[in-house]
Amino acid sequence: MSREIGRKYVPKVANMHKVCEINYGRLLRLLPDCDTADLQYQFEVNTSLLYTIKIMECSRYTSTLEMSQKSQMEYDFLRPVVQVRLYHDAKMAEVISAQNIGSLQPSYRYPNIKMYQKNEKEMVNVFLAEWLQFCLAHSDQLHSSEA
């Protein structure tokens, strides 16, 4: 049992690729102009829940965007924020930063000082997939503007 505690998690690359491909497809459906820098999309689900997707930078093969939830929540940690890199040549979208974690590692030893899950990067990408699905279901309220 003690040998299991510090053991490093090995991510399943095929699962990560599948999630990243799904995220890319959902983002393209949600953001038709994802290759235009300084563009911001917003939509309101209800009076207390607003989503913002801001395109931070664009280049020939990649785009970086920040997706955040603006709501009436009292605590910042209840308002998710992720930075996502879109790889246009590979048709994949990967979370590169979430909740101010910074650069996410493919896996973490568990337990660790910051209490990240062993598969933190995979779980954040799955969260993005679910979040994008929710956004697509409410995309009729979507509008864009210059950032």
FIVEX-7206 format. One record per residue: residue number from 1; x, y, z of N, C-alpha, C in turn. Coordinates in nm, 2 decimals. Layout:
> NUM  X  Y  Z  X  Y  Z  X  Y  Z .
...
This chain:
> 1  0.08  -0.12  0.00  0.00  0.00  0.00  0.09  0.13  0.00 .
> 2  0.19  0.13  0.08  0.28  0.25  0.08  0.35  0.28  -0.05 .
> 3  0.36  0.18  -0.13  0.43  0.20  -0.26  0.33  0.27  -0.36 .
> 4  0.20  0.27  -0.34  0.11  0.34  -0.42  0.10  0.49  -0.40 .
> 5  0.13  0.53  -0.27  0.11  0.67  -0.24  0.19  0.77  -0.32 .
> 6  0.32  0.75  -0.34  0.40  0.85  -0.42  0.41  0.81  -0.56 .
> 7  0.34  0.72  -0.61  0.35  0.67  -0.75  0.30  0.77  -0.85 .
> 8  0.38  0.80  -0.95  0.34  0.90  -1.05  0.23  0.84  -1.15 .
> 9  0.13  0.92  -1.17  0.03  0.89  -1.26  0.08  0.90  -1.41 .
> 10  0.05  0.81  -1.49  0.08  0.81  -1.63  -0.05  0.84  -1.71 .
> 11  -0.06  0.96  -1.78  -0.18  0.99  -1.85  -0.20  0.90  -1.97 .
> 12  -0.32  0.88  -2.00  -0.36  0.81  -2.13  -0.36  0.91  -2.24 .
> 13  -0.27  0.91  -2.33  -0.25  1.01  -2.43  -0.37  1.01  -2.53 .
> 14  -0.42  0.89  -2.56  -0.54  0.88  -2.65  -0.66  0.95  -2.59 .
> 15  -0.68  0.93  -2.46  -0.80  1.00  -2.40  -0.78  1.15  -2.40 .
> 16  -0.66  1.20  -2.37  -0.63  1.34  -2.38  -0.65  1.40  -2.52 .
> 17  -0.61  1.33  -2.62  -0.62  1.37  -2.76  -0.77  1.38  -2.79 .
> 18  -0.85  1.28  -2.75  -0.99  1.28  -2.78  -1.06  1.40  -2.72 .
> 19  -1.03  1.43  -2.60  -1.09  1.54  -2.53  -1.05  1.67  -2.59 .
> 20  -0.92  1.68  -2.63  -0.87  1.81  -2.69  -0.93  1.83  -2.83 .
> 21  -0.95  1.72  -2.90  -1.02  1.73  -3.03  -1.17  1.77  -3.02 .
> 22  -1.23  1.72  -2.92  -1.37  1.76  -2.89  -1.38  1.90  -2.86 .
> 23  -1.29  1.95  -2.77  -1.29  2.09  -2.73  -1.26  2.18  -2.85 .
> 24  -1.18  2.14  -2.94  -1.15  2.22  -3.06  -1.27  2.24  -3.14 .
> 25  -1.34  2.13  -3.16  -1.46  2.13  -3.24  -1.57  2.22  -3.18 .
> 26  -1.59  2.21  -3.05  -1.69  2.29  -2.98  -1.65  2.43  -2.98 .
> 27  -1.52  2.46  -2.96  -1.48  2.61  -2.97  -1.50  2.67  -3.11 .
> 28  -1.48  2.59  -3.21  -1.50  2.64  -3.35  -1.65  2.67  -3.37 .
> 29  -1.74  2.58  -3.32  -1.88  2.61  -3.33  -1.92  2.73  -3.25 .
> 30  -1.86  2.75  -3.14  -1.90  2.86  -3.05  -1.84  2.99  -3.10 .
> 31  -1.72  2.99  -3.15  -1.64  3.11  -3.19  -1.61  3.10  -3.34 .
> 32  -1.69  3.15  -3.43  -1.66  3.14  -3.57  -1.53  3.22  -3.61 .
> 33  -1.50  3.32  -3.54  -1.38  3.40  -3.57  -1.27  3.38  -3.47 .
> 34  -1.23  3.26  -3.43  -1.13  3.24  -3.33  -0.99  3.27  -3.37 .
> 35  -0.97  3.31  -3.50  -0.84  3.35  -3.54  -0.83  3.50  -3.55 .
> 36  -0.91  3.57  -3.49  -0.91  3.72  -3.49  -0.87  3.77  -3.35 .
> 37  -0.75  3.83  -3.34  -0.70  3.88  -3.21  -0.79  3.99  -3.16 .
> 38  -0.79  4.01  -3.03  -0.86  4.11  -2.96  -1.01  4.11  -2.98 .
> 39  -1.06  4.00  -3.00  -1.21  3.98  -3.01  -1.26  3.92  -2.89 .
> 40  -1.38  3.96  -2.84  -1.43  3.91  -2.72  -1.58  3.87  -2.74 .
> 41  -1.61  3.75  -2.69  -1.75  3.70  -2.70  -1.81  3.70  -2.56 .
> 42  -1.93  3.73  -2.55  -2.00  3.73  -2.42  -2.14  3.67  -2.44 .
> 43  -2.19  3.60  -2.34  -2.33  3.57  -2.34  -2.38  3.55  -2.20 .
> 44  -2.50  3.58  -2.19  -2.57  3.58  -2.06  -2.67  3.46  -2.05 .
> 45  -2.65  3.37  -1.95  -2.74  3.26  -1.94  -2.86  3.31  -1.86 .
> 46  -2.84  3.38  -1.76  -2.95  3.45  -1.68  -2.89  3.58  -1.62 .
> 47  -2.97  3.65  -1.54  -2.93  3.78  -1.49  -2.81  3.77  -1.40 .
> 48  -2.77  3.66  -1.35  -2.66  3.65  -1.26  -2.54  3.56  -1.31 .
> 49  -2.55  3.52  -1.44  -2.45  3.44  -1.49  -2.41  3.48  -1.63 .
> 50  -2.28  3.53  -1.64  -2.23  3.58  -1.77  -2.10  3.51  -1.80 .
> 51  -2.08  3.47  -1.93  -1.96  3.41  -1.97  -1.89  3.50  -2.07 .
> 52  -1.76  3.50  -2.06  -1.67  3.58  -2.15  -1.56  3.49  -2.21 .
> 53  -1.55  3.50  -2.34  -1.44  3.43  -2.40  -1.36  3.54  -2.48 .
> 54  -1.24  3.56  -2.44  -1.15  3.66  -2.50  -1.04  3.60  -2.58 .
> 55  -1.02  3.64  -2.70  -0.91  3.59  -2.78  -0.79  3.67  -2.75 .
> 56  -0.69  3.61  -2.69  -0.57  3.68  -2.64  -0.47  3.70  -2.75 .
> 57  -0.44  3.60  -2.83  -0.34  3.61  -2.93  -0.36  3.51  -3.04 .
> 58  -0.32  3.54  -3.16  -0.34  3.46  -3.28  -0.21  3.45  -3.36 .
> 59  -0.18  3.34  -3.41  -0.07  3.32  -3.50  -0.12  3.22  -3.61 .
> 60  -0.03  3.19  -3.70  -0.07  3.11  -3.81  -0.12  2.97  -3.77 .
> 61  -0.06  2.91  -3.67  -0.10  2.77  -3.63  -0.17  2.76  -3.50 .
> 62  -0.17  2.87  -3.42  -0.23  2.86  -3.28  -0.31  2.99  -3.25 .
> 63  -0.40  2.98  -3.16  -0.47  3.09  -3.10  -0.47  3.06  -2.95 .
> 64  -0.47  3.17  -2.87  -0.48  3.15  -2.73  -0.60  3.24  -2.68 .
> 65  -0.69  3.18  -2.60  -0.80  3.25  -2.55  -0.82  3.23  -2.41 .
> 66  -0.90  3.32  -2.35  -0.93  3.31  -2.20  -1.08  3.30  -2.19 .
> 67  -1.12  3.20  -2.12  -1.27  3.18  -2.09  -1.29  3.20  -1.95 .
> 68  -1.39  3.28  -1.91  -1.42  3.31  -1.77  -1.57  3.32  -1.75 .
> 69  -1.60  3.29  -1.62  -1.74  3.30  -1.58  -1.75  3.42  -1.49 .
> 70  -1.84  3.51  -1.52  -1.87  3.63  -1.44  -2.00  3.60  -1.37 .
> 71  -2.00  3.61  -1.24  -2.13  3.58  -1.18  -2.14  3.66  -1.05 .
> 72  -2.25  3.64  -0.98  -2.27  3.71  -0.85  -2.21  3.63  -0.73 .
> 73  -2.12  3.54  -0.76  -2.06  3.46  -0.65  -1.98  3.54  -0.56 .
> 74  -1.98  3.51  -0.44  -1.90  3.59  -0.34  -1.75  3.56  -0.34 .
> 75  -1.71  3.44  -0.38  -1.57  3.40  -0.38  -1.52  3.38  -0.52 .
> 76  -1.39  3.43  -0.54  -1.33  3.41  -0.67  -1.31  3.27  -0.72 .
> 77  -1.28  3.18  -0.62  -1.26  3.04  -0.66  -1.38  2.97  -0.72 .
> 78  -1.50  3.03  -0.70  -1.62  2.98  -0.76  -1.65  3.03  -0.90 .
> 79  -1.56  3.12  -0.95  -1.57  3.17  -1.08  -1.46  3.12  -1.17 .
> 80  -1.48  3.01  -1.24  -1.37  2.95  -1.32  -1.32  3.04  -1.43 .
> 81  -1.18  3.03  -1.45  -1.11  3.10  -1.55  -1.01  3.00  -1.61 .
> 82  -1.01  2.98  -1.74  -0.91  2.89  -1.81  -0.85  2.96  -1.93 .
> 83  -0.73  2.94  -1.95  -0.66  2.98  -2.08  -0.65  2.85  -2.16 .
> 84  -0.68  2.87  -2.29  -0.69  2.76  -2.38  -0.60  2.79  -2.50 .
> 85  -0.52  2.70  -2.55  -0.45  2.71  -2.67  -0.51  2.62  -2.77 .
> 86  -0.54  2.68  -2.89  -0.60  2.61  -3.00  -0.48  2.58  -3.10 .
> 87  -0.47  2.46  -3.14  -0.36  2.42  -3.23  -0.44  2.39  -3.36 .
> 88  -0.44  2.48  -3.46  -0.52  2.47  -3.58  -0.47  2.36  -3.67 .
> 89  -0.34  2.34  -3.68  -0.29  2.23  -3.76  -0.33  2.09  -3.71 .
> 90  -0.33  2.07  -3.58  -0.36  1.94  -3.52  -0.51  1.93  -3.49 .
> 91  -0.58  2.05  -3.50  -0.73  2.05  -3.46  -0.75  2.01  -3.32 .
> 92  -0.68  2.07  -3.23  -0.69  2.04  -3.09  -0.69  2.16  -3.01 .
> 93  -0.76  2.16  -2.89  -0.76  2.27  -2.80  -0.73  2.22  -2.66 .
> 94  -0.63  2.28  -2.60  -0.58  2.23  -2.47  -0.57  2.34  -2.37 .
> 95  -0.62  2.31  -2.25  -0.61  2.40  -2.14  -0.46  2.42  -2.10 .
> 96  -0.41  2.54  -2.10  -0.27  2.56  -2.06  -0.26  2.63  -1.92 .
> 97  -0.37  2.68  -1.87  -0.37  2.74  -1.74  -0.52  2.74  -1.69 .
> 98  -0.53  2.71  -1.56  -0.67  2.71  -1.50  -0.66  2.76  -1.36 .
> 99  -0.75  2.85  -1.32  -0.76  2.90  -1.18  -0.63  2.95  -1.13 .
> 100  -0.55  3.01  -1.21  -0.42  3.07  -1.17  -0.32  2.96  -1.13 .
> 101  -0.34  2.84  -1.18  -0.24  2.74  -1.15  -0.12  2.76  -1.24 .
> 102  -0.13  2.82  -1.35  -0.02  2.84  -1.44  0.00  2.72  -1.53 .
> 103  0.12  2.69  -1.56  0.15  2.58  -1.65  0.11  2.45  -1.58 .
> 104  0.02  2.38  -1.64  -0.03  2.25  -1.59  0.07  2.14  -1.64 .
> 105  0.11  2.05  -1.55  0.19  1.94  -1.58  0.10  1.82  -1.63 .
> 106  0.16  1.73  -1.71  0.08  1.62  -1.76  0.03  1.53  -1.64 .
> 107  0.11  1.52  -1.54  0.06  1.44  -1.42  0.14  1.49  -1.29 .
> 108  0.08  1.46  -1.18  0.14  1.50  -1.05  0.15  1.37  -0.96 .
> 109  0.25  1.37  -0.88  0.26  1.27  -0.77  0.15  1.31  -0.67 .
> 110  0.09  1.21  -0.61  -0.01  1.24  -0.51  0.02  1.17  -0.39 .
> 111  0.02  1.23  -0.27  -0.02  1.36  -0.24  0.10  1.46  -0.28 .
> 112  0.06  1.59  -0.30  0.16  1.69  -0.32  0.13  1.81  -0.24 .
> 113  0.22  1.91  -0.23  0.20  2.02  -0.15  0.08  2.10  -0.19 .
> 114  0.05  2.12  -0.32  -0.06  2.20  -0.36  -0.19  2.12  -0.38 .
> 115  -0.18  1.99  -0.35  -0.30  1.90  -0.35  -0.37  1.89  -0.49 .
> 116  -0.28  1.90  -0.60  -0.34  1.88  -0.73  -0.37  1.73  -0.74 .
> 117  -0.47  1.70  -0.82  -0.50  1.56  -0.85  -0.39  1.50  -0.94 .
> 118  -0.38  1.37  -0.93  -0.28  1.30  -1.02  -0.30  1.34  -1.16 .
> 119  -0.43  1.34  -1.20  -0.46  1.37  -1.34  -0.52  1.51  -1.36 .
> 120  -0.47  1.61  -1.29  -0.52  1.74  -1.29  -0.54  1.80  -1.43 .
> 121  -0.44  1.78  -1.52  -0.45  1.84  -1.65  -0.57  1.77  -1.73 .
> 122  -0.58  1.64  -1.72  -0.68  1.57  -1.79  -0.82  1.62  -1.74 .
> 123  -0.83  1.63  -1.61  -0.96  1.67  -1.55  -1.00  1.81  -1.58 .
> 124  -0.90  1.90  -1.60  -0.93  2.04  -1.64  -0.98  2.04  -1.78 .
> 125  -0.92  1.96  -1.87  -0.97  1.95  -2.01  -1.10  1.89  -2.02 .
> 126  -1.14  1.80  -1.93  -1.27  1.74  -1.93  -1.37  1.84  -1.88 .
> 127  -1.33  1.92  -1.78  -1.42  2.03  -1.73  -1.44  2.13  -1.85 .
> 128  -1.34  2.16  -1.92  -1.36  2.25  -2.04  -1.46  2.19  -2.14 .
> 129  -1.45  2.07  -2.16  -1.54  2.00  -2.26  -1.69  2.01  -2.21 .
> 130  -1.71  1.99  -2.08  -1.84  2.00  -2.02  -1.89  2.15  -2.02 .
> 131  -1.80  2.24  -1.99  -1.83  2.38  -1.99  -1.87  2.43  -2.13 .
> 132  -1.79  2.39  -2.23  -1.82  2.43  -2.37  -1.96  2.37  -2.42 .
> 133  -1.99  2.25  -2.37  -2.12  2.19  -2.41  -2.23  2.27  -2.35 .
> 134  -2.22  2.32  -2.22  -2.31  2.40  -2.16  -2.33  2.53  -2.24 .
> 135  -2.21  2.59  -2.28  -2.21  2.72  -2.35  -2.28  2.70  -2.49 .
> 136  -2.26  2.59  -2.56  -2.33  2.56  -2.69  -2.48  2.55  -2.67 .
> 137  -2.52  2.50  -2.56  -2.66  2.48  -2.53  -2.73  2.62  -2.51 .
> 138  -2.65  2.72  -2.47  -2.70  2.85  -2.45  -2.64  2.96  -2.55 .
> 139  -2.59  2.91  -2.66  -2.52  3.00  -2.75  -2.61  3.10  -2.83 .
> 140  -2.74  3.08  -2.81  -2.83  3.18  -2.88  -2.82  3.32  -2.82 .
> 141  -2.76  3.33  -2.70  -2.74  3.46  -2.63  -2.60  3.52  -2.66 .
> 142  -2.53  3.46  -2.75  -2.39  3.49  -2.77  -2.38  3.62  -2.86 .
> 143  -2.29  3.71  -2.82  -2.26  3.82  -2.91  -2.11  3.86  -2.90 .
> 144  -2.05  3.92  -3.00  -1.91  3.95  -3.00  -1.89  4.10  -3.00 .
> 145  -1.77  4.14  -2.96  -1.73  4.28  -2.96  -1.58  4.28  -2.96 .
> 146  -1.53  4.40  -2.99  -1.38  4.42  -2.99  -1.34  4.43  -2.84 .
> 147  -1.23  4.37  -2.80  -1.19  4.37  -2.66  -1.12  4.50  -2.63 .
